Amino acid sequence: MERSPTRLVRLTDGVHLWAPDGRGTWGWANCVLISSDREALLLDTPYNAPLTRRLREAAAEVLPPGARIGTVVNTHANGDHSFGNALFPEAEVVSTEANLAGAEEEPGPEEMHHLVHGTDPGSALGWYARRHFPHDYSGLTKRLPDRTFSGRLSLDVGGLTVDLYDVGPAHTHGDLIAHLPERGVVCAGDVLFVGDHPVHWAGPMDRILAACDRIAALSPEFVVPGHGPVIGLDDLATHQDYLRDVRDRIHALHARGLDAAAAADALHRTHGYPELGLSERLVILTAMEYRHLNGATAAPNAVELVTAAARTALESHRRSGIPPARASWTAEEVPTPHS
């Protein structure tokens, strides 16, 4: 299935969207091209060199004559939003101050290439990596931000204002959202996923909700998530209801004394959101929320978290007769976790 777009879609005047069909898998992130007069800004870059080159070609078709991409903004450090930075050598790369520290620690293209192509395909992690990250990451080097900020930064793109707001820690420690007040657009990065269960690496979930509140307070007409289709404020509110529900379920399981693995298993089997893909991400959400509830201070091991989610996904893939997702449940009704 061809997930990569071949062109940019006009969202509103001077705003074009690169929107892969990423439902049910990882890594197919939205990018947004903002242009005015002869200046242009690209919000996030794709996961590998071929995708990035395709985006550059598509951008050339919609940019005003003589316009150039002089700025790249990374909403956060994950590779599916930043690996393509290296193919914009003429542009200044901007992110939050906290994101720079995260980007230095984030696995680079070489590490991702090994994870996908160098792991045992018979293992849960190897199977999952090939299923969800099937890219060739060769030919790229990590390019860190050139300019950082904390709090708020306003950029001028040919007379068009782009306000950047530091909202981390949320999805990661260094998240930002971008607001185009004259166009009624907010680009949310991975603070927001649409169509799949989200995955978050920092949190706690109250911080994700606070970032969503920040988006809502800007009253945009268009909200561009990091993954999935563009939504409005009503759908944003629905997503916040989902986040509160999942948070409250995790907290109830924690209060009952279940450990993180048992709670994740119970939540995964009873989550009640069959319309959302990638339910194994609930394993990561649970583990990360438990870290905050337990006061953990050491940095989480992302590979171990993905491996745990991969085992859950592989078990679901192999198992027949999976119980249907429940529409609702109370903490006392959670079935006994698998051993």
N, C-alpha and C positions, 0 to 999 in steps of 0.2 A: 504494500500500500504506500503510495506517495504522500508523505505527510508535509513535505516542504512546499511552501507557496512559490509560485513563479513570478509573482508581482506583488506590489504594495497596494493596499486598498485605502482609498480616501475615507477618512473618518469625518473630518471637517476641514475647513479652509487651512491649508498649510500643515495638516497633520495626516500622516499616512501610516498604516498599520501593517506590519509583517506578522502574519498570524498563522503559524503552523497548525496542523490538525494533530494536537498532542494528547487527545483524550485517551486515558487508559495506559499511558506510559510516561516516562520521565524525559526531561531534557529538551522538549520542543517548546521553547520559550517565545513569548511575544517580544517584538522589538518595535519601537515607534520612531519614525522619522519626522522631525519638526523643521519646517523651513519657512523663511520669509526673506524677500529681497534676494540677495546672493549668499545668504548664510544658511547653514543647516546644522542641526544637532541630532545625533542618533542616541536614543535611549536604549541601552543594552545591545550586546552583540551575540551572534549565534555560537553554537557549541564547537564547530570545527571549520576548517578552511573552506571546503566546498560550499557549505551553507553560507558562510560569510561572503564569499565571492558572488554567490547568487544574489544575496541581498544588495551588494554594491551595484550589481548590474541593474537590479530592479529600481534602486534609488536613482540611478542616472536617468531612468525613463520619466521620473516624475518631478525631479528637482527643477527649479527655474533655471533658465539659461545662465551659465556662468557660476552657478551656486556650487559650493563645496561643503563637505562635512568637516567643520572645523572643531567640533566638540563631540566627544563620546561621554555619556553619563552612564555609570554602572549603578543600578539600584542596589546591588549587593555583590558579593564576591563569588558566588557559585559559578562554576565553569559554563553552564548553559546560558549565562547572562554576561559573560566576560571573556571567554577564550578567544573570541574574534577580535579583541582589542588590538592584537598585534598586526592585524591587516589594515589598520587605520594609522599608519605611522605619521601622517600629516596632522592628525587631530590631537587635541589636548584631552586627556582622560580625567574625568571628575568623579569623585565619590565622597562619602563621608570619611571623617578622620578615623572612626572606629572600623570602617570597612577596609582601610589600608592595612591595619593590623590583621584583620581576618584574611585578606587576600594573600598576605605573606605566608599564612599557615595553610591556606586552601590547597588541596591537591591540584597540581598543574596538568597540562595536557599529557605529558609523559606518564605520570602516575595513573591518569584515567585510562590511557591506552593499555597499560599493563593490567589494570583491574579488569578490563573487558576482554582483552585478547591473551592475557598471560595467566589467568586463573584456571582452575580445573573446571571444565564444562560440566563434569558430573557432580560437582558440589552445588549446594543451594545458591551460594553467592555467584559462582560461575554461570550457572543457568540464568539467574536473575539479571546479571550484568549484561549478558548477551541478548537477553529478551528486551531490556529497557534502555540500554546505552549502546546500541549497535553502530557506533560511529568510528570512523578512522580519525584519531586525534593527532596523527603525525603531521609534521610540517608547521607546527605552531609552538610558540614559546609564550610563557606567562608574561603579560605586560601589566604592571601595577599602575595605579592612578598617579597622574602627575600633579593634581591639585586636589586638596581635601578641605572639608569644612565641618563644622559642628553647628547644630541649631538650624540655621536657615541660610540659604544662598540664592540670590536672584541673578539669573543669567538673561542677557539680551541677545535674541537671535533675530537679527535684521529688524529690530523694532518690536518683536514679539517677546513678551515676558514669559520666562519659565522659572517658577519658584520651586526650589528643592528644599524639602523638609526632612531633617534627620529624625527618624521614628524608631531607631533601634534602642535597645535590643528587642527584636520581634522575631521575624523569620530567621534572621541571623543577628549578630551583634551590631552590624553596620548598615542597616536598611535605610533607604530613603524612598520618599514618594515625590513625584513631580506634578506640579499644578500649572496648568495653562489658563489663567483666569479669563483671558480674552476669548478663549475657545471653549470653556466649560468642560475641560478634560482633566482628569487625574490619572496618572500612570502609577499603579500601586506596586509594581514588582511582585515579589512572592509573599508579600503581606497577604495577598489574595489569590486563591486558586478557584477556578470555576469548572465544575463538571467532574472533578475527582476529589477524593479526600486530600486535604493539604498535608504537607510535611513541613515541620519547623525544627530548626536546629538551635534555637536560643530560648525565646519565651521569657517567662511563663506565658500561658495562654491569655492571661489578663493583659499582657503587653500587646499581643496580636489584636485583641479587642480594642485596646486604646488606639492603636494605629488605624484600625477601621473607623473608629470614632473621629479621628483626625481627618480622614477622607470625607466622611459624611458632613463634617462641619464646613467643608469647602463648597458644598452644594453643587457638585459637578453634574452635567447632563450625561457625560460618558465616563465610565470607570473602566480602565484597561487593566485587567489582572496580569500577573506574570505568566499565567497559563490559562487558556480557555477563552471563551468569547467575551466581548465587551458587554458590560451590564450597566444598569442604572441603580439609583439609590434604594429602590424597593428590594432588588435582588441582593444588594449589599447588606441590607437589614436582615434578610433571610439567612445569609451566610453567618452573620453575627449570632443569630439565634442558634444555628448549628454549633458554632464554637462554644457558646455558653452551655449547650446541652452536653457536648462531649466533655468539656471541662468539669461540669458538675458530676457526670458519671464517673470520671476518673477520680475525683475527690471522694466520692461516696465509696468507691472500691478501696481507696487508700485508707479511709476511716474504718473500714471493716477489717483491716489488717492484712489484706492480700498483698503479696509482693508484686513488683512491677510486671514480671513475666506472667503471673497468674491473672493480674488485672487486664493486661493486654489481650490475653487469650479470651477472657470473658467478654471484653468489649468488642473484640473483632467478631465474635460469634453472635452478638446480640445488638449490633450497632444501629439497626433500624433505618439505614440510608441506602437502600438497594440501588437507587438511581446514580450514586456516586461510584466512580471507579477507584481502583488501587486501595482497597480497604486494608491491605497489609500496612499501609502507612500509619494506621491507628497504633500499631506496635511502637513506632517511633514517637508519636505524640504522647503515648502513655509513659514511655520511658523518660522522655524529657520533662514531662510535668511532674513525675515522681522525683526527679532530681531536685526540682525546686521545693517540693513538699518535704523532702528529706534533708534539705540544706546542703546538697552536694556542692563542692567547690572545684573539684578537678575537672578539667576539660573532658567533654564526652568523646568517645571513640566512634566516629561516624561510620567506619567500616563495620564495627561490631553491631551498630544499630541497623545498618542496611542488611547485614547478614541475618539478624533476627527477623526482620521483615521478610527477607527472601525465604527463610524457612517456612514462615506462615503462608506465603504465597504458593510455595511449592506443595505444601501439604494440601491446601485448598485445591490446587490444580489436579492433584492426584486422587483426591478423595471424591467419592460419589455420594450422593444423598446428603449434601450439605444442608443443614437446617436453614429455612428461609430467615431472612433478617426480620427482627421484631420491630413493630412500629413504635413500641414504647415498653419500658420496664422500670421497676423500682430496684433499688440496691438489693433488697432482700430476695428478689426473684432471679438474680443472676445465677445461671447454672454453675455447677461445680466445674472448675477448670480442668482441662486435660492434664494428665500427669506428664 
